[in-house]
Amino acid sequence: MEWYHVLATVAGNFAVILPLWLWNRAESRADIRQINSLISAIKDEMKDFHGRLERQDAEFKGKLEKQDAEFKAYLMYAHDKK
């Protein structure tokens, strides 16, 4: 086997491997961008969820305070009646 056969084999392999390597790199970068966008969407959804949860908690506490005040007023009214 002559040197030009070796060089032709190496060049042929390089001509096949280089485009595959570049394509693989581009696909992996696209996957990383997609994963990052999914992560940011999940973070936004978590913030929105926690905001809604805090609002519901505040509404619930407000209703409890109102019920507590009404109950205390009723007790005072019932006590005054006796």
DSSP file (Angstrom, degrees, kcal/mol; ACC not computed):
  #  RESIDUE AA STRUCTURE BP1 BP2  ACC     N-H-->O    O-->H-N    N-H-->O    O-->H-N    TCO  KAPPA ALPHA  PHI   PSI    X-CA   Y-CA   Z-CA
    1    1 A M              0   0    0      0, 0.0     2,-0.1     0, 0.0     0, 0.0   0.000 360.0 360.0 360.0 131.1    0.0    0.0    0.0
    2    2 A E    >>  -     0   0    0      1,-0.1     4,-1.5     4,-0.0     3,-0.5  -0.396 360.0-107.8 -89.3 167.4    1.4    3.3   -1.0
    3    3 A W  H 3> S+     0   0    0      1,-0.2     4,-2.8     2,-0.2     5,-0.2   0.829 117.5  59.1 -65.3 -33.8    1.3    6.6    0.9
    4    4 A Y  H 3> S+     0   0    0      1,-0.2     4,-2.2     2,-0.2    -1,-0.2   0.813 102.7  54.6 -69.4 -26.7   -1.3    8.1   -1.4
    5    5 A H  H <> S+     0   0    0     -3,-0.5     4,-2.3     2,-0.2    -1,-0.2   0.917 110.2  46.1 -66.9 -42.7   -3.6    5.2   -0.6
    6    6 A V  H  X S+     0   0    0     -4,-1.5     4,-2.7     2,-0.2    -2,-0.2   0.933 114.2  47.6 -63.8 -45.8   -3.2    6.1    3.1
    7    7 A L  H  X S+     0   0    0     -4,-2.8     4,-2.8     1,-0.2     5,-0.2   0.886 111.6  50.6 -63.4 -38.6   -3.8    9.8    2.5
    8    8 A A  H  X S+     0   0    0     -4,-2.2     4,-2.4     2,-0.2    -1,-0.2   0.895 111.7  48.2 -65.9 -39.5   -6.8    9.0    0.3
    9    9 A T  H  X S+     0   0    0     -4,-2.3     4,-2.5     2,-0.2    -2,-0.2   0.934 114.2  45.5 -66.0 -45.8   -8.3    6.8    3.0
   10   10 A V  H  X S+     0   0    0     -4,-2.7     4,-2.7     2,-0.2    -2,-0.2   0.924 114.9  47.6 -62.9 -45.4   -7.7    9.5    5.7
   11   11 A A  H  X S+     0   0    0     -4,-2.8     4,-2.4     2,-0.2    -2,-0.2   0.895 112.0  50.5 -64.7 -39.5   -9.0   12.3    3.5
   12   12 A G  H  X S+     0   0    0     -4,-2.4     4,-1.1    -5,-0.2    -2,-0.2   0.918 112.5  45.9 -64.3 -43.4  -12.1   10.2    2.6
   13   13 A N  H  X S+     0   0    0     -4,-2.5     4,-3.1     1,-0.2     3,-0.4   0.904 112.9  50.5 -64.7 -41.1  -12.8    9.4    6.3
   14   14 A F  H  X S+     0   0    0     -4,-2.7     4,-2.5     1,-0.2    -2,-0.2   0.883 106.0  56.0 -64.0 -38.1  -12.3   13.1    7.2
   15   15 A A  H  < S+     0   0    0     -4,-2.4    -1,-0.2     1,-0.2    -2,-0.2   0.778 116.0  37.7 -66.2 -25.5  -14.6   14.1    4.4
   16   16 A V  H  X S+     0   0    0     -4,-1.1     4,-1.3    -3,-0.4    -2,-0.2   0.853 118.3  47.1 -89.6 -41.5  -17.3   11.9    6.0
   17   17 A I  H  X S+     0   0    0     -4,-3.1     4,-2.6     1,-0.2     5,-0.2   0.893 104.6  58.9 -72.3 -40.8  -16.6   12.5    9.6
   18   18 A L  H  X S+     0   0    0     -4,-2.5     4,-2.6    -5,-0.2     5,-0.2   0.931 107.5  44.4 -59.7 -50.0  -16.3   16.3    9.6
   19   19 A P  H  > S+     0   0    0      0, 0.0     4,-2.5     0, 0.0    -1,-0.2   0.898 114.6  50.5 -62.6 -36.7  -19.8   17.0    8.3
   20   20 A L  H  X S+     0   0    0     -4,-1.3     4,-2.4     2,-0.2    -2,-0.2   0.901 111.1  48.4 -65.6 -39.5  -21.3   14.4   10.7
   21   21 A W  H  X S+     0   0    0     -4,-2.6     4,-2.2     2,-0.2    -1,-0.2   0.919 112.7  47.8 -65.6 -43.9  -19.5   16.0   13.6
   22   22 A L  H  X S+     0   0    0     -4,-2.6     4,-2.3     2,-0.2    -2,-0.2   0.900 112.8  48.8 -63.8 -40.6  -20.6   19.5   12.5
   23   23 A W  H  X S+     0   0    0     -4,-2.5     4,-2.5    -5,-0.2    -2,-0.2   0.924 111.0  50.3 -64.6 -44.0  -24.2   18.3   12.2
   24   24 A N  H  X S+     0   0    0     -4,-2.4     4,-2.3     1,-0.2    -2,-0.2   0.899 110.8  49.8 -60.8 -41.4  -24.1   16.6   15.6
   25   25 A R  H  X S+     0   0    0     -4,-2.2     4,-2.1     2,-0.2    -1,-0.2   0.913 111.0  48.6 -64.4 -43.6  -22.8   19.8   17.1
   26   26 A A  H  X S+     0   0    0     -4,-2.3     4,-2.1     1,-0.2    -2,-0.2   0.906 112.1  49.0 -64.5 -41.3  -25.5   21.9   15.6
   27   27 A E  H  X S+     0   0    0     -4,-2.5     4,-2.3     1,-0.2    -2,-0.2   0.893 109.9  50.9 -66.0 -39.7  -28.2   19.5   16.7
   28   28 A S  H  X S+     0   0    0     -4,-2.3     4,-2.2     2,-0.2    -1,-0.2   0.891 109.7  50.4 -66.9 -37.2  -26.9   19.4   20.3
   29   29 A R  H  X S+     0   0    0     -4,-2.1     4,-2.3     2,-0.2    -1,-0.2   0.893 110.0  50.6 -65.5 -39.1  -26.9   23.2   20.4
   30   30 A A  H  X S+     0   0    0     -4,-2.1     4,-2.2     2,-0.2    -2,-0.2   0.899 110.0  50.4 -64.9 -39.7  -30.5   23.2   19.1
   31   31 A D  H  X S+     0   0    0     -4,-2.3     4,-2.6     2,-0.2    -2,-0.2   0.908 109.4  50.6 -63.3 -41.9  -31.4   20.7   21.8
   32   32 A I  H  X S+     0   0    0     -4,-2.2     4,-2.5     1,-0.2    -2,-0.2   0.908 109.9  50.0 -63.9 -41.8  -29.8   22.9   24.5
   33   33 A R  H  X S+     0   0    0     -4,-2.3     4,-2.0     2,-0.2    -1,-0.2   0.905 111.7  48.8 -62.6 -40.7  -31.7   26.0   23.3
   34   34 A Q  H  X S+     0   0    0     -4,-2.2     4,-2.1     2,-0.2    -2,-0.2   0.911 111.5  48.8 -65.7 -42.5  -34.9   24.0   23.4
   35   35 A I  H  X S+     0   0    0     -4,-2.6     4,-2.4     1,-0.2    -2,-0.2   0.906 110.2  51.7 -64.0 -41.2  -34.2   22.7   26.9
   36   36 A N  H  X S+     0   0    0     -4,-2.5     4,-2.3     1,-0.2    -1,-0.2   0.887 109.2  49.9 -63.9 -38.3  -33.3   26.3   28.1
   37   37 A S  H  X S+     0   0    0     -4,-2.0     4,-2.0     2,-0.2    -1,-0.2   0.885 110.8  50.1 -68.1 -36.2  -36.6   27.6   26.7
   38   38 A L  H  X S+     0   0    0     -4,-2.1     4,-2.3     2,-0.2    -2,-0.2   0.908 110.1  50.5 -65.5 -41.1  -38.5   24.8   28.5
   39   39 A I  H  X S+     0   0    0     -4,-2.4     4,-2.4     1,-0.2    -2,-0.2   0.913 110.6  48.4 -63.5 -43.1  -36.7   25.6   31.8
   40   40 A S  H  X S+     0   0    0     -4,-2.3     4,-2.3     2,-0.2    -1,-0.2   0.880 110.8  51.5 -66.9 -35.3  -37.6   29.3   31.5
   41   41 A A  H  X S+     0   0    0     -4,-2.0     4,-2.2     2,-0.2    -2,-0.2   0.895 110.1  49.4 -65.5 -39.3  -41.2   28.4   30.7
   42   42 A I  H  X S+     0   0    0     -4,-2.3     4,-2.3     2,-0.2    -2,-0.2   0.908 110.1  50.8 -65.4 -41.6  -41.3   26.2   33.8
   43   43 A K  H  X S+     0   0    0     -4,-2.4     4,-2.3     2,-0.2    -2,-0.2   0.917 110.6  49.2 -61.8 -43.4  -39.8   29.0   36.0
   44   44 A D  H  X S+     0   0    0     -4,-2.3     4,-2.3     1,-0.2    -2,-0.2   0.911 111.3  49.5 -62.8 -41.5  -42.4   31.5   34.7
   45   45 A E  H  X S+     0   0    0     -4,-2.2     4,-2.6     2,-0.2    -1,-0.2   0.878 109.6  51.9 -64.8 -37.9  -45.2   29.0   35.4
   46   46 A M  H  X S+     0   0    0     -4,-2.3     4,-2.6     2,-0.2     5,-0.2   0.914 109.7  49.0 -64.9 -42.5  -43.9   28.4   38.9
   47   47 A K  H  X S+     0   0    0     -4,-2.3     4,-2.1     1,-0.2    -2,-0.2   0.930 113.0  47.6 -62.1 -44.2  -43.8   32.2   39.6
   48   48 A D  H  X S+     0   0    0     -4,-2.3     4,-2.3     2,-0.2    -2,-0.2   0.911 111.8  50.5 -62.9 -42.8  -47.4   32.5   38.3
   49   49 A F  H  X S+     0   0    0     -4,-2.6     4,-2.5     1,-0.2    -2,-0.2   0.926 111.0  47.5 -61.4 -45.8  -48.5   29.5   40.4
   50   50 A H  H  X S+     0   0    0     -4,-2.6     4,-2.4     1,-0.2    -1,-0.2   0.860 110.5  52.9 -67.4 -34.2  -47.0   30.9   43.6
   51   51 A G  H  X S+     0   0    0     -4,-2.1     4,-2.1    -5,-0.2    -1,-0.2   0.927 111.3  45.7 -64.5 -44.0  -48.5   34.3   43.0
   52   52 A R  H  X S+     0   0    0     -4,-2.3     4,-2.5     2,-0.2    -2,-0.2   0.892 112.0  52.7 -64.5 -39.2  -52.0   32.7   42.6
   53   53 A L  H  X S+     0   0    0     -4,-2.5     4,-2.3     1,-0.2    -2,-0.2   0.909 109.3  48.3 -63.8 -42.7  -51.4   30.6   45.7
   54   54 A E  H  X S+     0   0    0     -4,-2.4     4,-2.4     2,-0.2    -1,-0.2   0.898 111.3  50.9 -64.5 -39.9  -50.5   33.7   47.7
   55   55 A R  H  X S+     0   0    0     -4,-2.1     4,-2.4     2,-0.2    -2,-0.2   0.926 111.3  47.6 -63.6 -44.4  -53.6   35.6   46.5
   56   56 A Q  H  X S+     0   0    0     -4,-2.5     4,-2.5     1,-0.2    -2,-0.2   0.893 111.1  51.8 -62.7 -39.6  -55.8   32.6   47.4
   57   57 A D  H  X S+     0   0    0     -4,-2.3     4,-2.6     2,-0.2    -2,-0.2   0.911 109.9  48.6 -63.5 -42.7  -54.2   32.4   50.8
   58   58 A A  H  X S+     0   0    0     -4,-2.4     4,-2.2     2,-0.2    -2,-0.2   0.912 111.9  49.2 -64.7 -41.7  -54.8   36.1   51.4
   59   59 A E  H  X S+     0   0    0     -4,-2.4     4,-2.2     2,-0.2    -2,-0.2   0.918 112.0  49.0 -62.3 -42.9  -58.4   35.8   50.3
   60   60 A F  H  X S+     0   0    0     -4,-2.5     4,-2.4     1,-0.2    -2,-0.2   0.922 111.0  48.8 -63.1 -45.1  -58.9   32.8   52.6
   61   61 A K  H  X S+     0   0    0     -4,-2.6     4,-2.4     1,-0.2    -1,-0.2   0.881 110.0  52.9 -63.5 -37.1  -57.3   34.6   55.6
   62   62 A G  H  X S+     0   0    0     -4,-2.2     4,-2.1     2,-0.2    -1,-0.2   0.909 109.4  48.3 -63.5 -41.8  -59.6   37.6   54.9
   63   63 A K  H  X S+     0   0    0     -4,-2.2     4,-2.6     2,-0.2    -2,-0.2   0.898 111.2  50.8 -65.2 -39.5  -62.7   35.4   54.9
   64   64 A L  H  X S+     0   0    0     -4,-2.4     4,-2.7     2,-0.2    -2,-0.2   0.912 109.9  49.6 -63.8 -41.8  -61.5   33.8   58.2
   65   65 A E  H  X S+     0   0    0     -4,-2.4     4,-2.5     2,-0.2    -1,-0.2   0.899 111.3  49.6 -64.1 -39.3  -61.0   37.2   59.8
   66   66 A K  H  X S+     0   0    0     -4,-2.1     4,-2.5     2,-0.2    -2,-0.2   0.929 112.5  46.8 -64.5 -44.9  -64.4   38.3   58.7
   67   67 A Q  H  X S+     0   0    0     -4,-2.6     4,-2.7     1,-0.2    -2,-0.2   0.901 111.9  51.6 -63.0 -40.1  -66.0   35.1   60.1
   68   68 A D  H  X S+     0   0    0     -4,-2.7     4,-2.5     2,-0.2    -2,-0.2   0.919 110.8  47.4 -63.0 -43.7  -64.1   35.5   63.3
   69   69 A A  H  X S+     0   0    0     -4,-2.5     4,-2.4     2,-0.2    -2,-0.2   0.914 112.8  48.9 -64.7 -42.1  -65.3   39.1   63.7
   70   70 A E  H  X S+     0   0    0     -4,-2.5     4,-2.4     2,-0.2    -2,-0.2   0.911 112.0  49.1 -63.5 -41.6  -68.9   38.1   63.0
   71   71 A F  H  X S+     0   0    0     -4,-2.7     4,-2.6     2,-0.2    -2,-0.2   0.916 111.6  48.3 -64.4 -43.9  -68.7   35.3   65.5
   72   72 A K  H  X S+     0   0    0     -4,-2.5     4,-2.5     2,-0.2    -1,-0.2   0.900 111.3  50.7 -64.3 -39.7  -67.2   37.5   68.2
   73   73 A A  H  X S+     0   0    0     -4,-2.4     4,-2.5     2,-0.2    -2,-0.2   0.906 110.6  49.7 -63.9 -40.2  -69.9   40.1   67.5
   74   74 A Y  H  X S+     0   0    0     -4,-2.4     4,-3.1     2,-0.2     5,-0.2   0.915 110.4  49.9 -63.6 -43.1  -72.6   37.4   67.8
   75   75 A L  H  X S+     0   0    0     -4,-2.6     4,-2.5     2,-0.2    -2,-0.2   0.916 111.8  47.8 -61.8 -42.7  -71.1   36.2   71.1
   76   76 A M  H  X S+     0   0    0     -4,-2.5     4,-2.3     2,-0.2    -1,-0.2   0.911 113.5  48.1 -64.7 -40.6  -71.1   39.8   72.4
   77   77 A Y  H  X S+     0   0    0     -4,-2.5     4,-1.5     2,-0.2    -2,-0.2   0.918 113.2  47.1 -64.1 -44.5  -74.7   40.3   71.2
   78   78 A A  H  X S+     0   0    0     -4,-3.1     4,-0.9     1,-0.2    -2,-0.2   0.869 112.4  50.6 -66.0 -36.4  -75.8   37.0   72.8
   79   79 A H  H >< S+     0   0    0     -4,-2.5     3,-0.5    -5,-0.2    -1,-0.2   0.892 108.8  51.1 -68.3 -39.5  -73.9   37.8   76.0
   80   80 A D  H 3< S+     0   0    0     -4,-2.3    -1,-0.2     1,-0.2    -2,-0.2   0.812 103.9  59.7 -67.1 -28.5  -75.6   41.2   76.2
   81   81 A K  H 3<        0   0    0     -4,-1.5    -1,-0.2     1,-0.2    -2,-0.2   0.788 360.0 360.0 -68.7 -28.6  -79.1   39.6   75.7
   82   82 A K    <<        0   0    0     -4,-0.9    -1,-0.2    -3,-0.5    -2,-0.2   0.489 360.0 360.0 -74.7 360.0  -78.6   37.5   78.9
